[in-house]
Amino acid sequence: MFSDPTMQPESYLKCPCENCDAHIEFPAEALGQSISCPHCGRKTRLLQAVVRSVEVSPTSSSRKRPPIFLIALGCLALLAAMAFGIFAARKNAQPAPPEKIITETKGEDTALQIKPVERSSARRAKKLAAAPDFETNSLQALRVTLEKSEKSRLIYAIGAIRNQSNRQRFGVKVELDLLDEQGMKLGSATDYVSVIEPRKEWKFRAMVTEPKAASVKVTAIMEE
C-alpha cells in the first residue's frame, strides 16, 4: 500500500493504568473511554498524559513505487497464464463413467443400479467453517478478527464466546494476543462479561491499543 502524501500525523496518547500503573498507549479518539488494561486485565480509564505525533513520511514510500506499466504487464502475464492453465485442464479432462453395482442376476437379465456420488467435500467444508478458533471447558471462541471503527480510527478485537454447556457460566474473561504481519506478538487485549446463559453466545469487543496489529489470536478463556 502506497503512502498518501496528504496524510496528516496521527496523534497518540499515553496514560498509566489506574490499577497496575503500567503505561498504555492509545489513539486520541479513545480519550475518556474505559478499557481492560493490556497488562493486568482490570478496567481503567484512558486519561490524557503525554501527546506525541507519528509522522508519515511520503518520500520513503514514493521512491519504492514501481512504474505503473510494470504492474500492468505483470497482471496481464498472470491472467494469460491462468487462462492457459484452465484451457489445458478442460482439454485433458475426460468425464469418468458412473460407478455401477450389480444387485441381481437372473439368467441373461441383469439389473444395474447406479451408485450416487456423495457430496462429502461440501459437508467437510461446512464443518471446517464452523470449527471454533479456541475451545476450553465447553467455552468456544468463534469468528475472532480485527475490526476498524467506521466513525473513528479505533480498532477492536471482536468475536463470540459460546457456552456449549447446559449451565450458566459466571465471570468469563477472554484473553487475546495482538500479532503483526509476521505473526510476532505486539501486545494483548482482554474483555469480560459477568454471565453467559446456557447454549448462548457472548459477543465480545476489546479495544486494541497497538496500531500495527494485523491479526488477533485467542490464548485463554477463564471463568471465576
Residue pairs with C-beta under 8 A, 6 or more apart in sequence:
2 61
2 62
2 65
3 56
3 57
3 58
3 60
3 61
3 62
4 56
4 58
5 58
5 62
7 56
7 58
8 56
9 53
9 54
9 55
9 56
10 27
10 53
10 54
10 56
10 153
10 211
11 27
11 28
11 51
11 52
11 53
11 54
12 25
12 26
12 27
12 28
12 51
12 52
12 53
12 54
12 211
13 25
13 26
13 27
13 28
13 31
13 46
13 48
13 49
13 50
13 51
14 23
14 24
14 25
14 26
14 49
14 50
14 52
15 23
15 24
15 26
15 46
15 47
15 48
15 49
16 22
16 23
16 24
16 49
17 23
17 24
17 37
17 39
17 40
17 42
17 44
18 44
18 45
19 37
19 40
19 42
19 44
20 37
20 39
20 40
20 42
22 37
22 39
22 40
24 35
24 37
24 38
24 39
24 44
24 46
24 209
25 209
26 35
26 46
26 207
26 209
27 152
27 153
27 154
27 211
28 51
29 152
29 153
29 154
30 46
30 154
30 207
31 46
31 47
31 48
32 45
32 46
32 47
33 45
33 46
33 207
34 43
34 44
34 45
34 46
35 43
35 44
35 46
35 206
35 207
35 209
36 42
36 43
36 44
36 189
36 190
36 191
36 192
36 206
36 207
37 43
37 44
37 190
38 187
38 188
38 189
38 190
38 209
41 173
41 175
41 190
41 192
43 192
98 114
98 115
99 114
99 115
100 112
100 113
100 114
100 115
101 112
101 113
101 114
101 115
102 110
102 111
102 112
103 111
103 112
103 113
104 110
104 111
105 111
132 140
132 141
132 142
132 162
133 141
133 142
133 143
133 144
133 159
133 217
133 218
134 140
134 141
134 144
134 218
134 219
134 221
135 141
136 220
136 221
137 221
137 223
138 163
138 164
138 165
139 161
139 162
139 163
139 164
139 169
139 172
139 196
139 221
139 223
140 161
140 162
140 164
141 159
141 160
141 161
141 174
141 218
141 221
142 159
142 160
142 161
142 162
142 201
143 158
143 159
143 160
144 157
144 158
144 159
144 176
144 216
144 217
144 218
145 157
145 158
145 159
145 216
146 155
146 156
146 157
146 158
146 208
146 213
146 214
146 215
146 216
147 155
147 156
147 157
147 158
148 154
148 155
148 156
149 155
149 156
154 207
154 208
155 207
155 208
155 211
155 213
156 205
156 206
156 207
156 208
157 176
157 178
157 189
157 191
157 204
157 205
157 206
157 207
157 208
157 216
158 203
158 204
158 205
158 206
159 174
159 203
159 204
159 218
160 201
160 202
160 203
160 204
161 172
161 174
161 193
161 196
161 201
161 202
161 204
161 221
162 199
162 200
162 201
162 202
163 169
163 196
163 197
163 198
163 199
163 200
163 201
163 202
164 199
165 198
165 199
166 198
166 199
167 198
168 195
168 196
168 197
168 198
169 195
169 196
169 223
170 194
170 195
170 223
170 224
171 192
171 194
171 195
171 223
171 224
172 192
172 193
172 195
172 196
172 202
172 221
172 222
172 223
173 190
173 191
173 192
173 221
173 222
173 223
174 190
174 191
174 192
174 204
174 206
174 218
174 220
174 221
175 188
175 189
175 190
175 218
175 219
175 220
175 221
175 222
176 188
176 189
176 190
176 206
176 216
176 217
176 218
176 219
177 185
177 187
177 188
177 216
177 217
177 219
178 185
178 186
178 187
178 188
178 189
178 208
178 210
178 213
178 215
178 216
179 185
179 186
179 213
179 214
179 215
179 216
179 217
180 186
180 212
180 213
180 214
181 214
183 215
186 210
186 212
186 213
187 209
187 210
187 213
188 219
189 206
189 207
189 208
189 209
189 216
190 206
191 204
191 205
191 206
193 202
193 204
196 202
208 216
